[in-house]
Amino acid sequence: MANPQSQSEPSPEPLIRNVSDTARWVAVYRAQETERADAIFRDPFARRLAGERGEQIAKLMPLGGDNAWSIITRTYLIDEVIKAELQRGADMVINLAAGLDSRPYRMQLQPSLRWIEVDLPEILDYKEGVLRGEQPVCLLERIRLDLSDVSARRELFVRLGQTAKRALVITEGLMIYLTPEAAASLPRTSRSLRLFDPGS
C-alpha cells in the first residue's frame, strides 16, 4: 500500500522549467571559456548570469559538457560577424531571443550604436536584476515580446527598420523553438534587415 504522506508530497521541480532556463546553461559555458588562460573571448558577467540554477543544469544535463565546444564556437562566431557588420556600417544590432547575452556590456562597441534585445519578460527582468549597476557600452534597449507572435514581431521589425540605416539581426537558436509557420515567416518579416542565426 502506498504511503499516503508520499502521495501528498509535491513533485520535484523540473530541471529546465521553460526555454529561458537554457540561457542559464549557455551562460555556464561562456563562464568556463572566460576562465581559461587561452580563452577566445571573455564574458566577465557570465558566471553571475548563469547563477546557481545554471550550474545545476550544466552538471545534471546528459552529455551537457559535450555541448560546450559548440556554444563557445557559436559565441565567438557571432562576435566576429558583429564586428564585421559594424565595420560595414551597421548602426543597429537586434538580438532576437537575447536571453542572457551580455555583448552590449563586454564587447568594444561605439557608444552611438543602438542595440535592441528582444525576449520574454521573465528572462529580461532576471538579467536586468543581475546586471543592475553595470553600464552598457552602447545604447541598449530591451523589448519584452513573445517572438512566436508573428503579427507583433512584424510590427517590431517595421518600427525598427524605419529608424536604422543598416541593421543586423542576430539570434542564437531561436528557430528551433518556433512553429514551422512562424520560423518560415521570420526571414520575410525581416527582409529589410540582415538576419544571422548560426544556432538553428
C-alpha positions in Angstrom: 0.0 0.0 0.0 1.3 3.4 -0.9 2.3 5.8 1.9 -0.5 8.5 2.0 2.1 11.0 3.0 4.2 10.4 -0.1 1.2 10.9 -2.3 0.7 14.4 -0.9 4.4 15.4 -1.4 4.9 17.9 -4.3 6.6 16.7 -7.4 10.2 17.9 -7.7 10.6 21.0 -9.9 11.9 20.0 -13.4 15.5 20.9 -14.1 14.5 23.1 -17.1 11.2 24.8 -16.3 11.0 26.7 -19.6 13.0 27.7 -22.7 14.5 30.7 -20.8 16.4 28.3 -18.5 18.5 27.1 -21.4 20.1 30.6 -21.4 21.5 30.0 -17.9 23.0 26.7 -19.2 24.7 28.5 -22.1 26.0 31.2 -19.7 27.8 28.5 -17.8 29.8 27.5 -20.9 30.7 31.2 -21.5 31.9 31.5 -18.0 34.0 28.3 -18.3 35.6 29.6 -21.5 36.3 33.0 -19.9 38.2 31.4 -17.1 40.6 29.6 -19.4 44.0 31.1 -19.8 43.7 30.9 -23.6 40.1 31.9 -23.9 38.9 33.0 -27.4 36.5 35.5 -25.7 35.9 36.8 -22.2 32.5 37.3 -20.6 33.0 38.6 -17.1 29.3 38.6 -16.5 28.6 35.0 -17.5 29.1 33.4 -14.1 26.7 35.8 -12.4 24.1 35.5 -15.1 24.2 31.6 -15.0 23.6 31.6 -11.3 23.3 28.5 -9.2 20.5 27.1 -11.3 22.6 27.4 -14.4 25.4 25.4 -12.7 22.9 22.7 -11.7 21.6 22.4 -15.2 25.1 22.2 -16.7 26.1 19.5 -14.2 23.0 17.3 -14.5 22.2 17.5 -18.2 23.0 14.3 -20.0 26.2 14.8 -22.1 26.0 18.5 -21.1 29.7 19.1 -21.2 29.9 17.7 -24.7 27.9 20.7 -26.0 30.3 23.3 -24.6 32.5 23.5 -27.7 29.6 24.3 -30.0 28.3 27.0 -27.7 31.8 28.6 -27.3 32.4 28.4 -31.1 29.0 29.9 -31.8 29.6 32.8 -29.4 32.9 33.6 -31.0 31.5 33.4 -34.5 28.7 35.8 -33.7 31.2 38.2 -32.1 33.2 38.2 -35.3 30.1 38.7 -37.5 29.0 41.6 -35.4 32.5 43.2 -35.7 32.5 42.7 -39.5 29.0 44.2 -39.9 29.8 47.2 -37.7 32.8 47.9 -39.9 30.4 47.7 -43.0 28.3 50.5 -41.4 25.6 48.7 -39.3 24.1 51.2 -36.9 21.8 48.8 -35.1 22.0 45.3 -33.8 18.7 43.5 -33.0 19.2 40.4 -30.8 16.1 38.2 -31.0 15.7 35.8 -28.0 18.6 37.6 -26.4 18.4 35.6 -23.2 21.4 36.2 -21.0 23.7 37.5 -23.7 26.0 40.3 -22.4 27.6 41.6 -25.6 26.4 45.2 -25.0 28.4 45.1 -21.8 31.5 43.1 -22.8 32.3 44.0 -26.5 34.1 47.1 -27.7 31.3 49.0 -29.4 30.7 52.6 -30.4 28.7 54.5 -27.8 26.3 55.6 -30.5 25.4 52.0 -31.6 21.8 51.1 -30.9 21.5 47.6 -29.5 18.0 46.1 -29.2 17.4 43.0 -27.1 14.1 41.2 -27.6 12.9 38.3 -25.4 10.2 37.2 -22.9 9.6 39.4 -19.9 10.8 36.9 -17.3 14.3 36.4 -18.7 14.9 40.1 -19.4 13.7 41.0 -15.9 16.1 38.5 -14.4 19.0 39.8 -16.5 18.3 43.4 -15.5 18.3 42.4 -11.9 21.7 40.6 -12.2 23.3 43.4 -14.2 21.8 46.3 -12.1 24.6 48.8 -11.6 26.6 47.7 -14.7 26.8 50.1 -17.6 26.4 49.0 -21.2 28.9 50.4 -23.6 26.3 51.4 -26.2 22.7 52.5 -26.4 20.8 49.4 -25.1 17.0 48.9 -25.3 15.1 45.9 -24.1 11.8 44.9 -25.6 9.6 42.3 -23.9 7.9 40.3 -26.7 6.8 36.8 -27.5 8.7 36.2 -30.7 6.2 33.4 -31.7 3.6 36.2 -32.2 4.1 36.8 -35.9 2.0 39.9 -36.0 3.7 41.6 -33.1 7.1 40.6 -34.5 6.3 42.1 -37.9 5.2 45.4 -36.2 8.5 45.5 -34.3 10.6 45.0 -37.5 8.7 47.7 -39.3 9.3 50.1 -36.5 13.0 49.3 -36.1 13.6 49.2 -39.8 12.3 52.8 -40.1 14.9 54.1 -37.6 18.0 52.2 -38.8 20.1 52.8 -41.9 21.7 49.3 -41.7 20.6 46.8 -39.1 21.9 43.4 -38.2 19.5 40.8 -36.7 21.1 38.1 -34.7 19.7 35.1 -32.8 21.2 32.0 -31.3 19.0 29.0 -31.8 15.6 30.8 -31.9 14.3 28.9 -34.9 14.1 25.5 -33.3 11.6 26.9 -30.7 9.2 28.3 -33.3 6.4 26.6 -35.2 7.3 25.8 -38.8 5.0 28.6 -39.9 6.5 31.2 -37.5 10.0 30.2 -38.4 9.3 30.4 -42.2 7.9 33.9 -41.8 10.9 35.3 -39.9 13.1 35.9 -42.9 10.2 37.5 -44.7 9.4 39.9 -41.9 13.0 41.0 -41.6 13.8 41.2 -45.3 15.0 44.8 -44.9 17.4 43.6 -42.2 20.3 41.2 -42.3 19.4 38.0 -40.3 22.1 35.8 -38.9 21.4 32.7 -36.8 24.1 30.0 -36.6 22.3 28.2 -33.8 19.4 26.6 -35.6 
